[in-house]
Amino acid sequence: MNLENIKKVDSDVAKAIEAEYERQQNTIELIASENITSSAVMEACGSVLTNKYAEGKPHKRFYNGCECIDVIEELAQKRACELFHMDHANVQPHSGAQANMAVFMYCLKPGDHVMGMDLSNGGHLSHGSPVNFSGMYFDVKSYGVDENGNIDYENVRKIALEHKPKLIVCGASNYSKIIDFKKFREIADEVGALLLADIAHIAGLVAAGLHPSPAPYCDFVTTTTHKSLRGPRGGIIMCKEEHAAGIDKAVFPGMQGGPLEHIIAGKAVALLEASKPEFKEYAAQIIKNAKALAQGLMDEGMDIVGGMTENHLMTLDLRKTGKTGKDMANVLERVGITANKNTVPNDPQSPFVTSGIRLGTPAVTTRGFKEEDMIEVAKIIASAIYASDNELGLQNLKERSLKLCKKHPIER
Ligand SMILES: *Cc1c(COP(=O)(O)O)cnc(C)c1O
């Protein structure tokens, strides 16, 4: 990480970046939506491409001088299509939420009927939450999970038959089981709805062939690029050819101005990295690590929503410990582990307090953690929760976390 120039120009920002680097280096990152991108991706994102305006699409720009940008954006598009087996890719969305917004804008008029997974059941804000544009401008009926944390497909079908949505959104931010895209397609077909799969969380697993692909079943696939896919912060929309022109129009001029071409270069690099055999190994290790963490926690007597995870994440259910997600996420922070509070199915606590903690393994797997390390992490988590009032005990656990971080430094 080269901060030579920032140090000269702005020592305040330089200091804060250095402090953040130290924080990442010395904490165990279990936030399921985070990762550690490669130096190659970061170089692309920090390049001269940030200087260029390139409104429009490759070879159809509103500004001159886009011939080099076009090469980059076309590479990103081609790599996204090949990796996820879709006809068309728009790599310009600034984020995952904006990718979803563009699909909504293309498919729907204000007031149209939509279905998505409920936020407190693991869905995303942009799938129809009342505080998000998706819930404000459309008539949304949400579906959820059963007590075991599984999507209740029969209930999804029932709601679809009643609500007659024009668009069904599947995909989640906190769901530890395989998503059955084929079942969603059958339900969508039964009511004549379009189907959007938002694979923001599982994109890396899908790319590696370790989660079934939505491509054969979905009209649109949106993703973030910064979660398990391990690229820069951003979004991508993929779709069938028949929707390509409409989706492109919704992104620009519908919703965004100039694309972030430096980030698009980062996406191109990340997509290439994700097509390599090493990435398949990485994605397989993410799942092995998640299973080892879940088993380790259960061996320590803790509950996991839905039992064993099938992907990269899980929700620790704290109900029987009498402690809250909010308090325990803070306790974990004190022992050098970063994670976020999360609701569990039928949570007796408010969404701000919660009875759960979401844990994911993409970031620690990037730094080289293996199963035996995850078992140690499980022991640290369980001990911290059981002994959350014991100052000395927490200090000791923090040392154990630090030891794991030193064993697997972030390469830079
Ligand atoms: C993270 C996430 C998003 C949003 O991504 P941002 O880049 O934060 O806007 C959208 N959908 C799902 C399912 C997500 O998990």
Ligand as a Chemical Component Dictionary entry (heavy atoms), coordinates in Angstrom:
data_LIG
# 
_chem_comp.id                   LIG 
_chem_comp.type                 NON-POLYMER 
_chem_comp.pdbx_formal_charge   0 
_chem_comp.three_letter_code    LIG 
# 
loop_
_chem_comp_atom.comp_id 
_chem_comp_atom.atom_id 
_chem_comp_atom.alt_atom_id 
_chem_comp_atom.type_symbol 
_chem_comp_atom.charge 
_chem_comp_atom.model_Cartn_x 
_chem_comp_atom.model_Cartn_y 
_chem_comp_atom.model_Cartn_z 
_chem_comp_atom.pdbx_ordinal 
LIG C1 C1 C 0 -25.145 -6.306 -0.263 1  
LIG C2 C2 C 0 -26.371 -6.564 -0.992 2  
LIG C3 C3 C 0 -26.888 -5.622 -1.883 3  
LIG C4 C4 C 0 -26.448 -4.187 -1.961 4  
LIG O1 O1 O 0 -25.190 -3.913 -2.250 5  
LIG P1 P1 P 0 -24.604 -2.429 -2.061 6  
LIG O2 O2 O 0 -23.425 -2.442 -2.942 7  
LIG O3 O3 O 0 -24.332 -2.274 -0.614 8  
LIG O4 O4 O 0 -25.652 -1.457 -2.532 9  
LIG C5 C5 C 0 -27.978 -5.981 -2.654 10 
LIG N1 N1 N 0 -28.524 -7.192 -2.532 11 
LIG C6 C6 C 0 -28.066 -8.111 -1.668 12 
LIG C7 C7 C 0 -28.731 -9.444 -1.604 13 
LIG C8 C8 C 0 -26.980 -7.824 -0.857 14 
LIG O5 O5 O 0 -26.567 -8.728 0.028  15 
# 
loop_
_chem_comp_bond.comp_id 
_chem_comp_bond.atom_id_1 
_chem_comp_bond.atom_id_2 
_chem_comp_bond.value_order 
_chem_comp_bond.pdbx_ordinal 
LIG C1 C2 SING 1  
LIG C2 C3 SING 2  
LIG C2 C8 DOUB 3  
LIG C3 C4 SING 4  
LIG C3 C5 DOUB 5  
LIG C4 O1 SING 6  
LIG O1 P1 SING 7  
LIG P1 O2 DOUB 8  
LIG P1 O3 SING 9  
LIG P1 O4 SING 10 
LIG C5 N1 SING 11 
LIG N1 C6 DOUB 12 
LIG C6 C7 SING 13 
LIG C6 C8 SING 14 
LIG C8 O5 SING 15 
# 
